[in-house]
Amino acid sequence: MDARRKERPEALAEELRGRYGVQVHASTMDLAAESPGQALAEQMERLGLHVTSVINNAGFATFGPFQ
């Protein structure tokens, strides 16, 4: 995990917590690693979190609409 890359998502998470009173957890991981979905699920379980939404903000694209 690169602290430089986690700084901005954690700052946004803190802003959302303060502004809306919601529980937000920022997690950074290499999606090219083996079984990233399983690793994320295990991390959330260790933290005692029931996940309702996951936002994958990896990469950048300019070739068409995203839904």
N, CA, C and O atoms as CSV, one atom per row, in Angstrom:
chain,resi,resn,atom,element,x,y,z
A,1,MET,N,N,0.846,-1.168,0.000
A,1,MET,CA,C,0.000,0.000,0.000
A,1,MET,C,C,0.894,1.234,0.000
A,1,MET,O,O,1.826,1.340,0.797
A,2,ASP,N,N,0.609,2.129,-0.872
A,2,ASP,CA,C,1.394,3.342,-1.023
A,2,ASP,C,C,0.711,4.469,-0.248
A,2,ASP,O,O,-0.391,4.886,-0.604
A,3,ALA,N,N,1.356,4.962,0.806
A,3,ALA,CA,C,0.756,6.006,1.645
A,3,ALA,C,C,0.391,7.233,0.827
A,3,ALA,O,O,-0.604,7.899,1.114
A,4,ARG,N,N,1.184,7.535,-0.184
A,4,ARG,CA,C,0.907,8.689,-1.041
A,4,ARG,C,C,-0.435,8.507,-1.748
A,4,ARG,O,O,-1.180,9.471,-1.929
A,5,ARG,N,N,-0.740,7.288,-2.143
A,5,ARG,CA,C,-1.991,7.025,-2.844
A,5,ARG,C,C,-3.176,6.930,-1.897
A,5,ARG,O,O,-4.311,7.154,-2.319
A,6,LYS,N,N,-2.949,6.607,-0.638
A,6,LYS,CA,C,-4.055,6.482,0.304
A,6,LYS,C,C,-4.434,7.836,0.916
A,6,LYS,O,O,-5.536,7.988,1.444
A,7,GLU,N,N,-3.551,8.795,0.849
A,7,GLU,CA,C,-3.798,10.091,1.482
A,7,GLU,C,C,-5.053,10.779,0.946
A,7,GLU,O,O,-5.885,11.223,1.737
A,8,ARG,N,N,-5.210,10.877,-0.358
A,8,ARG,CA,C,-6.373,11.569,-0.938
A,8,ARG,C,C,-7.689,10.842,-0.694
A,8,ARG,O,O,-8.665,11.489,-0.315
A,9,PRO,N,N,-7.761,9.507,-0.897
A,9,PRO,CA,C,-9.025,8.823,-0.577
A,9,PRO,C,C,-9.393,8.927,0.902
A,9,PRO,O,O,-10.572,9.049,1.238
A,10,GLU,N,N,-8.403,8.881,1.782
A,10,GLU,CA,C,-8.693,8.989,3.209
A,10,GLU,C,C,-9.198,10.383,3.548
A,10,GLU,O,O,-10.079,10.529,4.396
A,11,ALA,N,N,-8.654,11.411,2.902
A,11,ALA,CA,C,-9.131,12.779,3.128
A,11,ALA,C,C,-10.585,12.915,2.671
A,11,ALA,O,O,-11.390,13.550,3.352
A,12,LEU,N,N,-10.921,12.329,1.534
A,12,LEU,CA,C,-12.300,12.373,1.050
A,12,LEU,C,C,-13.217,11.598,2.000
A,12,LEU,O,O,-14.326,12.046,2.290
A,13,ALA,N,N,-12.767,10.452,2.478
A,13,ALA,CA,C,-13.563,9.673,3.426
A,13,ALA,C,C,-13.853,10.491,4.678
A,13,ALA,O,O,-14.977,10.484,5.180
A,14,GLU,N,N,-12.849,11.192,5.179
A,14,GLU,CA,C,-13.030,12.027,6.366
A,14,GLU,C,C,-14.038,13.145,6.095
A,14,GLU,O,O,-14.866,13.459,6.950
A,15,GLU,N,N,-13.968,13.739,4.912
A,15,GLU,CA,C,-14.921,14.789,4.543
A,15,GLU,C,C,-16.348,14.238,4.511
A,15,GLU,O,O,-17.270,14.879,5.016
A,16,LEU,N,N,-16.533,13.070,3.927
A,16,LEU,CA,C,-17.864,12.463,3.852
A,16,LEU,C,C,-18.394,12.107,5.235
A,16,LEU,O,O,-19.579,12.289,5.516
A,17,ARG,N,N,-17.517,11.600,6.098
A,17,ARG,CA,C,-17.927,11.284,7.473
A,17,ARG,C,C,-18.431,12.545,8.171
A,17,ARG,O,O,-19.491,12.541,8.797
A,18,GLY,N,N,-17.653,13.625,8.053
A,18,GLY,CA,C,-18.006,14.871,8.727
A,18,GLY,C,C,-19.239,15.540,8.153
A,18,GLY,O,O,-20.079,16.045,8.898
A,19,ARG,N,N,-19.352,15.545,6.857
A,19,ARG,CA,C,-20.456,16.247,6.204
A,19,ARG,C,C,-21.781,15.498,6.313
A,19,ARG,O,O,-22.826,16.113,6.524
A,20,TYR,N,N,-21.742,14.162,6.170
A,20,TYR,CA,C,-22.988,13.393,6.099
A,20,TYR,C,C,-23.203,12.426,7.259
A,20,TYR,O,O,-24.252,11.787,7.344
A,21,GLY,N,N,-22.229,12.311,8.146
A,21,GLY,CA,C,-22.379,11.425,9.287
A,21,GLY,C,C,-22.490,9.960,8.908
A,21,GLY,O,O,-23.178,9.191,9.580
A,22,VAL,N,N,-21.816,9.571,7.836
A,22,VAL,CA,C,-21.856,8.189,7.363
A,22,VAL,C,C,-20.535,7.500,7.680
A,22,VAL,O,O,-19.512,8.147,7.903
A,23,GLN,N,N,-20.583,6.172,7.696
A,23,GLN,CA,C,-19.360,5.406,7.901
A,23,GLN,C,C,-18.701,5.189,6.546
A,23,GLN,O,O,-19.318,4.637,5.636
A,24,VAL,N,N,-17.456,5.619,6.409
A,24,VAL,CA,C,-16.703,5.491,5.165
A,24,VAL,C,C,-15.331,4.926,5.502
A,24,VAL,O,O,-14.690,5.354,6.462
A,25,HIS,N,N,-14.889,3.965,4.705
A,25,HIS,CA,C,-13.561,3.395,4.899
A,25,HIS,C,C,-12.844,3.428,3.558
A,25,HIS,O,O,-13.342,2.872,2.579
A,26,ALA,N,N,-11.688,4.069,3.500
A,26,ALA,CA,C,-10.879,4.112,2.281
A,26,ALA,C,C,-9.868,2.980,2.330
A,26,ALA,O,O,-9.157,2.807,3.320
A,27,SER,N,N,-9.814,2.217,1.258
A,27,SER,CA,C,-8.883,1.094,1.190
A,27,SER,C,C,-8.178,1.138,-0.156
A,27,SER,O,O,-8.828,1.300,-1.189
A,28,THR,N,N,-6.872,0.999,-0.160
A,28,THR,CA,C,-6.129,0.952,-1.414
A,28,THR,C,C,-5.530,-0.427,-1.574
A,28,THR,O,O,-5.004,-0.998,-0.619
A,29,MET,N,N,-5.608,-0.962,-2.779
A,29,MET,CA,C,-5.019,-2.268,-3.042
A,29,MET,C,C,-4.749,-2.429,-4.523
A,29,MET,O,O,-5.321,-1.733,-5.362
A,30,ASP,N,N,-3.873,-3.352,-4.820
A,30,ASP,CA,C,-3.497,-3.653,-6.196
A,30,ASP,C,C,-4.511,-4.632,-6.776
A,30,ASP,O,O,-4.539,-5.797,-6.382
A,31,LEU,N,N,-5.342,-4.174,-7.707
A,31,LEU,CA,C,-6.373,-5.026,-8.294
A,31,LEU,C,C,-5.792,-6.053,-9.250
A,31,LEU,O,O,-6.498,-6.962,-9.688
A,32,ALA,N,N,-4.508,-5.919,-9.580
A,32,ALA,CA,C,-3.847,-6.902,-10.436
A,32,ALA,C,C,-3.266,-8.053,-9.613
A,32,ALA,O,O,-2.810,-9.050,-10.173
A,33,ALA,N,N,-3.283,-7.917,-8.291
A,33,ALA,CA,C,-2.765,-8.975,-7.418
A,33,ALA,C,C,-3.712,-10.172,-7.460
A,33,ALA,O,O,-4.845,-10.067,-7.929
A,34,GLU,N,N,-3.237,-11.294,-6.972
A,34,GLU,CA,C,-4.060,-12.502,-6.946
A,34,GLU,C,C,-5.244,-12.333,-5.991
A,34,GLU,O,O,-5.065,-11.945,-4.836
A,35,SER,N,N,-6.433,-12.619,-6.469
A,35,SER,CA,C,-7.680,-12.603,-5.678
A,35,SER,C,C,-7.937,-11.292,-4.948
A,35,SER,O,O,-8.119,-11.307,-3.731
A,36,PRO,N,N,-7.957,-10.164,-5.640
A,36,PRO,CA,C,-8.176,-8.893,-4.933
A,36,PRO,C,C,-9.557,-8.812,-4.290
A,36,PRO,O,O,-9.705,-8.198,-3.234
A,37,GLY,N,N,-10.562,-9.414,-4.904
A,37,GLY,CA,C,-11.900,-9.389,-4.308
A,37,GLY,C,C,-11.932,-10.123,-2.984
A,37,GLY,O,O,-12.541,-9.656,-2.021
A,38,GLN,N,N,-11.285,-11.258,-2.934
A,38,GLN,CA,C,-11.219,-12.030,-1.694
A,38,GLN,C,C,-10.439,-11.258,-0.635
A,38,GLN,O,O,-10.825,-11.240,0.534
A,39,ALA,N,N,-9.349,-10.624,-1.040
A,39,ALA,CA,C,-8.545,-9.841,-0.093
A,39,ALA,C,C,-9.369,-8.689,0.480
A,39,ALA,O,O,-9.284,-8.399,1.674
A,40,LEU,N,N,-10.166,-8.029,-0.367
A,40,LEU,CA,C,-11.006,-6.926,0.101
A,40,LEU,C,C,-12.074,-7.446,1.061
A,40,LEU,O,O,-12.317,-6.840,2.104
A,41,ALA,N,N,-12.709,-8.560,0.716
A,41,ALA,CA,C,-13.733,-9.142,1.586
A,41,ALA,C,C,-13.144,-9.500,2.956
A,41,ALA,O,O,-13.767,-9.249,3.987
A,42,GLU,N,N,-11.963,-10.077,2.962
A,42,GLU,CA,C,-11.316,-10.448,4.225
A,42,GLU,C,C,-10.957,-9.214,5.044
A,42,GLU,O,O,-11.094,-9.216,6.267
A,43,GLN,N,N,-10.497,-8.158,4.369
A,43,GLN,CA,C,-10.157,-6.916,5.060
A,43,GLN,C,C,-11.409,-6.312,5.711
A,43,GLN,O,O,-11.360,-5.869,6.858
A,44,MET,N,N,-12.509,-6.297,4.992
A,44,MET,CA,C,-13.749,-5.732,5.529
A,44,MET,C,C,-14.262,-6.572,6.703
A,44,MET,O,O,-14.775,-6.027,7.681
A,45,GLU,N,N,-14.125,-7.889,6.604
A,45,GLU,CA,C,-14.544,-8.763,7.700
A,45,GLU,C,C,-13.707,-8.506,8.950
A,45,GLU,O,O,-14.240,-8.433,10.057
A,46,ARG,N,N,-12.377,-8.367,8.765
A,46,ARG,CA,C,-11.494,-8.079,9.908
A,46,ARG,C,C,-11.879,-6.774,10.588
A,46,ARG,O,O,-11.775,-6.649,11.808
A,47,LEU,N,N,-12.324,-5.804,9.797
A,47,LEU,CA,C,-12.706,-4.502,10.340
A,47,LEU,C,C,-14.128,-4.498,10.898
A,47,LEU,O,O,-14.569,-3.509,11.483
A,48,GLY,N,N,-14.841,-5.610,10.713
A,48,GLY,CA,C,-16.214,-5.703,11.205
A,48,GLY,C,C,-17.186,-4.856,10.404
A,48,GLY,O,O,-18.188,-4.381,10.938
A,49,LEU,N,N,-16.894,-4.665,9.122
A,49,LEU,CA,C,-17.729,-3.816,8.281
A,49,LEU,C,C,-18.681,-4.635,7.420
A,49,LEU,O,O,-18.293,-5.657,6.853
A,50,HIS,N,N,-19.923,-4.185,7.325
A,50,HIS,CA,C,-20.896,-4.739,6.388
A,50,HIS,C,C,-20.911,-3.789,5.191
A,50,HIS,O,O,-21.404,-2.666,5.293
A,51,VAL,N,N,-20.381,-4.232,4.081
A,51,VAL,CA,C,-20.192,-3.365,2.909
A,51,VAL,C,C,-21.461,-3.301,2.076
A,51,VAL,O,O,-22.039,-4.329,1.725
A,52,THR,N,N,-21.890,-2.077,1.762
A,52,THR,CA,C,-23.048,-1.889,0.889
A,52,THR,C,C,-22.636,-1.339,-0.466
A,52,THR,O,O,-23.370,-1.495,-1.442
A,53,SER,N,N,-21.469,-0.695,-0.545
A,53,SER,CA,C,-21.000,-0.118,-1.805
A,53,SER,C,C,-19.488,-0.162,-1.871
A,53,SER,O,O,-18.796,0.080,-0.881
A,54,VAL,N,N,-18.985,-0.478,-3.062
A,54,VAL,CA,C,-17.553,-0.433,-3.310
A,54,VAL,C,C,-17.358,0.419,-4.547
A,54,VAL,O,O,-18.017,0.199,-5.564
A,55,ILE,N,N,-16.464,1.386,-4.474
A,55,ILE,CA,C,-16.168,2.251,-5.609
A,55,ILE,C,C,-14.757,1.947,-6.072
A,55,ILE,O,O,-13.791,2.172,-5.342
A,56,ASN,N,N,-14.643,1.441,-7.278
A,56,ASN,CA,C,-13.345,1.144,-7.872
A,56,ASN,C,C,-12.934,2.366,-8.681
A,56,ASN,O,O,-13.541,2.674,-9.707
A,57,ASN,N,N,-11.919,3.047,-8.221
A,57,ASN,CA,C,-11.473,4.254,-8.884
A,57,ASN,C,C,-10.093,4.035,-9.487
A,57,ASN,O,O,-9.201,4.870,-9.338
A,58,ALA,N,N,-9.924,2.908,-10.165
A,58,ALA,CA,C,-8.626,2.577,-10.755
A,58,ALA,C,C,-8.606,2.976,-12.220
A,58,ALA,O,O,-9.546,2.695,-12.964
A,59,GLY,N,N,-7.549,3.621,-12.620
A,59,GLY,CA,C,-7.366,3.916,-14.035
A,59,GLY,C,C,-8.059,5.186,-14.496
A,59,GLY,O,O,-8.654,5.928,-13.715
A,60,PHE,N,N,-7.956,5.396,-15.781
A,60,PHE,CA,C,-8.506,6.597,-16.405
A,60,PHE,C,C,-8.893,6.227,-17.827
A,60,PHE,O,O,-8.130,5.565,-18.531
A,61,ALA,N,N,-10.050,6.642,-18.242
A,61,ALA,CA,C,-10.503,6.305,-19.602
A,61,ALA,C,C,-11.207,7.505,-20.225
A,61,ALA,O,O,-11.849,8.291,-19.529
A,62,THR,N,N,-11.082,7.633,-21.513
A,62,THR,CA,C,-11.742,8.748,-22.220
A,62,THR,C,C,-12.477,8.268,-23.460
A,62,THR,O,O,-12.802,9.077,-24.329
A,63,PHE,N,N,-12.748,6.966,-23.565
A,63,PHE,CA,C,-13.281,6.437,-24.800
A,63,PHE,C,C,-14.795,6.252,-24.840
A,63,PHE,O,O,-15.302,5.773,-25.854
A,64,GLY,N,N,-15.532,6.599,-23.815
A,64,GLY,CA,C,-16.979,6.452,-23.885
A,64,GLY,C,C,-17.634,6.600,-22.538
A,64,GLY,O,O,-16.956,6.753,-21.522
A,65,PRO,N,N,-18.969,6.555,-22.523
A,65,PRO,CA,C,-19.717,6.730,-21.265
A,65,PRO,C,C,-19.490,5.554,-20.322
A,65,PRO,O,O,-19.234,4.426,-20.742
A,66,PHE,N,N,-19.592,5.861,-19.038
A,66,PHE,CA,C,-19.469,4.851,-17.986
A,66,PHE,C,C,-20.768,4.835,-17.214
A,66,PHE,O,O,-21.269,5.892,-16.830
A,67,GLN,N,N,-21.325,3.656,-16.977
A,67,GLN,CA,C,-22.589,3.554,-16.238
A,67,GLN,C,C,-22.434,2.675,-15.042
A,67,GLN,O,O,-23.392,2.470,-14.298
